[in-house]
Amino acid sequence: MLNILFSAQPPRWDEYETPLNAALTKAGLTTNLSRDHAPDTVDYIVFAPNGPVTDFTPYTRTKAVMSLWAGVETVVDNPTLTQPLCKLVDPSLTDGMVEWVTGHTLRHHLGMDDHITKQDGVWRNFIYPPVAKHRPVTILGLGALGAACAEALHRLGFPVTGWSRSAKDIPNIRCLSGDAGLREALKDAEIVILLLPQTPATENILNTETLALLAQGAFIINPGRGPLIDDDALVAALDSGQVAHATLDVFRTEPLPSDHPFWAHPSVTVTPHIASSTRPETASEVIAQNIARGEAGQPFLHLVDRSRGY
């Protein structure tokens, strides 16, 4: 029998206990899922960074740590974590992110805010958006979420450029990488979507210099991580008109403080980190299948590269 420790906030246990036990059984595993195993008896940890486990040293028998979160920036540098760490790639999380990103991309592309929030009684039927094929979109980050969003926007007709730190090859997507590739990806982009992980190399990737590369009046959509954007540089770009609007779902401090300038800025939409969430049923299946792979002697999926931070 495998001892699996569930280390997350108490409300998550209420959500995950039943579907995770069901998924483990479905995967052919005999397990004891608990929040209270003695550390030296634990075979796997199902882990959230805000849960009770912060020191992995006593978990000498643990074969892998299965993250409940897609982002691992708060744990990847933990010096006590020597066990393999697997991030969560949940198909429902991907679906939700594709829907949120597509919705806000179309919102800005079609200029929907003008008709939803700015009605003034004037009939302006001479103002209309370009078709999608004339609206270049750049996605920073081509992991599972970024690639899925890129493919969805391509199917709608947008010319999509994707950028990642290492080279990628995705059909129908112009894929760039490296420092020179970043400048090329951002040059004259009209909509920029950020889906990068948070690492020292990606912090403030949108700053005064890189924001100046965008097309005048570009739109920013950030459901990735707050520190990807220099807040002050973004506000300056919004005030100058270089950026027409920013839709932000993630922030350096969450919840976003009530006195933060983003709340009151007329060209910023704040959403409270709800672009997409993991769903216990599908996330449980991903975790259970990965544990089954480990028990069968197969490589774990979605292993985190500690040197890159994701």
N, C-alpha and C positions, 0 to 999 in steps of 0.2 A: 504494500500500500504506500502511495506517495503522500507525504505531508506537504500541503500547500498552504502557505501563510498569506492571508489577505491583509495587506497593509495600506489602508486608505481611511478617509474620514468616515465616521459611523454611518452617515446617510448612504454612502456608497455601498456598504454591506447590505443594507436593506434592498437596494436595487439589484445587486449582483449575486447574492447568495443562491437564489433559485436558478437563474439562467446559467450561472457558471457551473454549478453542480450538474445541471442537465447536459451542458456542453461537454464536460469532462467524461460523463458516462457515455454520451454518444460517441466520443472519440475512443472508447474502449479502455478507459483508464479507471483504475480503482484508487480512489483518493480520499483523503481526509482534509477537507477545506475548512480552515478555522482562522480566527483572529488571534489565537492564543498559543500557538505551538512554541515549545522551547526552541531557542535559536539553533542549537546543535542538532535538532531533529528535522529541520526544514529542507525539503528537496527543491522547492520552487517558491519564489515570492511573486505574488501579484501586487504590483506596487504603484502607488500614486505619490508624487513628491511631497504632498502635504500630509502624508500619513505618518504613523508613529515610528517607522523604521528610518533612522538617519545614520546609524552606524552599522555597517554590514560585516564588521570583523567577526562577530560571534557566529555568523551563518556559514560555518565551515563545510557543511554538507551540501549547501545550495548549489544547484547546477546552473541556474539562470534566474534572472530577474525580468519579469514580464511587465512592462509599463502599461498602465491604463491610459496614459496620455500619449499623444503623437509627439509633443515637444518634450525634450529631455534635457534642456539647457540647465535646469536647476539641480540636476543630479549627476550629469556626465563627468564633472570634475571632482566628485566626491572621492577623496583619496582612499577611503575604506572600501569602495566598491571595486572588487577585483573579479567578481563573477561576470559572465556574459550578460549584457543588457540588451533587451529587445524592445524597440519602440513599437507603438501600436499603429498598425495600418488597417483601419476598419473600413470596410466598403460603405457602410452607412455614413460614416464621417465624410468619406470622399463624395458620396452623392449629395450630402447636405452642403458641402463647400461648393461643389459645382453649381448647385441651384442658387446659392447666395451670390456667388461671384457673377454668374450669368445675369441674374436679376439686376444687380447694381450696374453692371456693364451696359446692359440695355437701357436702364434708367438714364444714365448719363449720355449714352449715344443718341437716344431719342429726345433728349431735352425734356423729360417728363416733369421735372420739378417746376418748370415754367407754367405748366398747365394745372398742376396739382396744388401748388402753394402760392402762385402769383397771379391769380385771376384779377383782372382790372377792368373788364368790360370792353376791351379793345379787340377787334377782330383782326388777327394778323395771320392770314392764311398764305402769306408769301414767305414765311419763315418755316423751313423744314430741314430735317437732318439729312446728311449724306446716307447712301446705302452702306451696309456693313463693309463691303469690299474696299471702300475708300476711307475706312477708319482704322489706322494701324494700332494694334494692341501689343504691349510688351508685358510679359510675365517674368518676374524675377523669382526664380526657384522652379526647378523642373523635377521635383520629387513626385511621389504618388499624387499629391493634391494638385501641384502645379501642372503636371502633365495631363491630368484628367480635365482641368479647367481649360487648358490650351486646346485640347481636342474638341471640347464642347463648343468653344468660341469659333474654332475653325469651321465646324459644321454649320454654324450660323452665317458664315461668309466673311468673318473678320480675318484680315491678314495678321497672323500671330507670330511674333518673335519671342522666343524663350531664351533666358540666360541662366546659366548655372556655373558654379565654380569649376566643375569638371565637365568635360565634353559629353554631350548627350546626342542621341539620334532618335527623333520622334517623327514618324511620317507626317508630312504636310505642315510641319512646324519648322520655322527657321530657327535653328539652335545655335547659340553662341556661348562662348565661355571665356574666362580670363579677363584681365583688366581692360584690354583693348576691345574685347567682345562686349563688355558692359557699356562702354561709351557708345559703341555702335548700336546696341540694343535700345538704349535710351534716346538716341538722337532722333528728334522729330516724332517721338511716340506721342499719341494723342490720349491714350488710356494706359496707365501703368498699374499693374496688379502685383502686390508683394506677397509671396508665399515661400519665403526663405526661412530656414531655421535661424535662431538667434545664436550667433557665435561672435568672437572678437573680430573676425574677418567681415561679418555682415553688419555689424552695428553702424548706424548712421550711413548706410549705403546710399540713401537719398539724403543729400546735403546740398549746401549752396551751389557747389560746382556741378553736381549731377542733375539737380533740378533745372539748372539753366540749359541743359541739353534737350529738354523736352520741347515739343511744339508749344507755341504760345497758347495759353488757355487749355492746357492738358488737364486730365482728371486723374486723381490718385485714388486707388482702392487698396486698403491694407487690412486683410484678415489674417496676416501672418504673425508678426511679433512687433510690439510697440517700438523697441529700440532700433528697428531697421530704419527709422526716420529721425532726422534731427528736427525736433519740434520747432525750435526757433526759426530754422531755415525754411520749414514748411509754411509757417505763419507769414514770413516775409514774402515768400513766393505767392501766397494767396493774396496778400495785400497789394502786390505789384501787378497782379493779373497773369503772371507767368503760369500759375496753376489756377484753373477756374473753380475747382471744387475738390475736396478730399472727403472720402467716405472711410471712416476709421472704425475698426472693430476691436483693436488691441492697442494697449498704451503702456508706457513705462511704469506707471503706477496704476494698479487696478484695485478697487473701483477708481475711476478717474475722479480726482478731487473736484469738488463743486466749484472751486474758484479757478480751475484751469481755463485758459483762454479758448480752448477748443469748444467748450460748451456754448459760449456766446458768439463765436465767430459765424457770420452769416454764410460763409462758404465752406463750412465743415458740417458733416453729418456724423454724429457719434452713435454707434450701436454698442451695447454693453457685452462684448465678447460672446456673441451668440451666432456668429457666422455658421458654425457647425459644431456639433457635439457628438461624442461617442454614444452609441446606443448599447445598453447592456447585453441584449440578445446577440447582436452580431459581434461585438467586441469579445464576448465570452467564447464564441466559436473560434475566433482567431487565436485567442490565448490557448484554448484547449488543444487546438490542432498543432500549435507550436510546441507545447509540452509533449504531445504524442510524438512529434518528430524527434525531440531530444531523447525520449525513451527508446525510440527505434534506432538510435545511433545516427540519425540524419542531421545535417546542419540546421541550426535554428534560422528562421526567417527574420528579416528586418533587424539584424544585428546592428548596433550602434558602433560606428567607427570613432573610437575615443580621440584619435588624433585630429579629426575634423570636427568633432563635437555634435555629430548627428548620424 
